[in-house]
Amino acid sequence: MKHLFLLLTPFFFWACEPNDPATGDEAGLLVYNAKIWTGQGCSGVETAAGDDYCATAMVIRNGKIVAVGNDTTLWQDMLHDDTERMDAGGKFVMPGFVEGHAHFSGLGSSLRNLNFLRSKNWDEIVAMVAERAEETPEGDWISGRGWHQEKWDKPHDHSVGGYPVHDELSRMTANHPVVLRHASGHGLFANAKAMEIAGVSRETPDPRGGRVLRDANGDPTGVFEERAMDLITDAYQNWIQTMTPESRKEEWLAGIKEAQDECLRKGVTSFEDAGTHFQEVTWYRELDEADSLRLNLWVMLRHSYEDMATYIPEYDLPHYGNRFTCAAIKTELDGALGSYGAWLIEPYFDNPGFVGQNTTLVATVDSIAQLADKHKMQLCVHAIGDKANHETLNVMEKYISRDDDRRWRIEHAQHLAVDDIPRFAELGVIAAMQGIHCTSDALFAENRLGTERARSGAYPWRSLLDAGAVIVNGTDAPVEDVDPIESFYATVTRKRADGKATFFPEQAMTREEGLHSYTGAAAYGAFQEDKLGQLIPGLNGDFIVLSNNLLSCEDDQIMDTEVLQTWVGGKRAF
């Protein structure tokens, strides 16, 4: 499908049609003295032999790129005395990163609540929660996210199944219900007060597609996996509903502001959100209409089949706004590998006899596929294990013909049966994968899957690309840090930044493939390649300036790369 991204052009780009941005009144922006990567294959720009970039200058007017090339003397009639001129200082300039799968409001919440992504052990987490309890009114819930027991520097001495037991946390927070989500989002930890409010006891049964972890006496340890999380989150949401609508919206808006700031600081100019509710769709529309979205936001609607079938027409979806788009729907088939929730064909190597969790019935996913088909929206299905991916491809194959260009997506697609790898390209299914998940999971993935399954089917980027598939990159924030640089490093090296593991490097992408997965391919994965993802005339003036050239710097320099400037629509955003 590479031809979909390439536009053949002469030595420089120059667009000027009757209704083109170049003919507008805005003075615009000239970027010069830059090392510009316009997109995969340099998007047709003729470059000098040996150059590791595409062009040295570009002009943006009315938010759109109107010229890209190497000879600014050809553009003098476009420039005015009041045209802003930005000397890039010879730095690397590229399209803004497109975050291909993450959670926008969840990122905002994580920035405002307790965040354990960098926590080294359970003791640190308990101390952080106890400190928060001291400044929180009695009875209010305390929430946090980001812990991962597989990444701690030491195991806890009072644990079940590798997870700590709630007793220590419960003693420190006796007057506050506490809910702490696992980094993956597929498990949580609750203290005694939260379980009391939720009515959880040793008699509480495991719901279908979930598990309440119990000790030898049958008492809940505080860990809830997959669908069992609803027992606690429902109680938490009941408390949230006691807040006034105005307070709930104010808190949400505060999180959205922090999420926008965080993304722009890290060079993300477009964000593909993997699960938005109807209420948020309304609020995002309001922000877009008020010109308050500082980046491009494309979201997947996520609700039960019944809710989506009822309310999609009422909300007039799909919706295509200025910077806000809702044109996809999301569901899932399984959980996460770290919590043994990924649905596998063969049992876990380190948990014999257990194949994971099928969290949503295949028949229900099929019904949601019918909704996507009916309303002409993209279908996006969370599938991590090889069994979940196999069943998802089977469902999608029922509705995709050879002539379709639906770009239905499998979100994560982490562990694939080898025979299913060619099916992505054959069906035109997008593999929306996260580079950082590969190296984050490298500490335990081989233990879960065994060496052969891990080698041949775990994060098989090289195999997918060689088969002709399109891969969209991202971070799944707040599961991981939204930083694209670390995810790009993982994508092209398969190494952890801390040096603790390298995961089958033969499946790595090249530098240009890695950048493409974070720009043009990600735009293509949301039907937005006519708006963003490349620096060519007619597309948005969304670009970033970096301290290092990501196409040619040494591997160990990638992680030192800084985002110096972020521009959205030709306006400086960071």
Beta strands, then each sheet from edge to edge (+ up, - down):
strand 1: 13-14
strand 2: 29-32
strand 3: 35-36
strand 4: 57-61
strand 5: 64-69
strand 6: 84-87
strand 7: 92-95
strand 8: 97-102
strand 9: 114-115
strand 10: 142-147
strand 11: 159-160
strand 12: 163-164
strand 13: 178-182
strand 14: 187-190
strand 15: 210-214
strand 16: 220-226
strand 17: 268-276
strand 18: 296-301
strand 19: 319-320
strand 20: 324-332
strand 21: 378-383
strand 22: 409-412
strand 23: 430-432
strand 24: 471-472
strand 25: 543-546
strand 26: 563-568
strand 27: 571-572
sheet 1: 1+ 5- 4+ 2- 6-
sheet 2: 3+ 7+ 25- 26+ 27-
sheet 3: 8+ 17+ 18+ 20+ 19-
sheet 4: 8+ 17+ 18+ 20+ 21+ 22+ 23+ 24+
sheet 5: 9+ 10+ 13+ 14- 16+ 15-
sheet 6: 11+ 12-
end
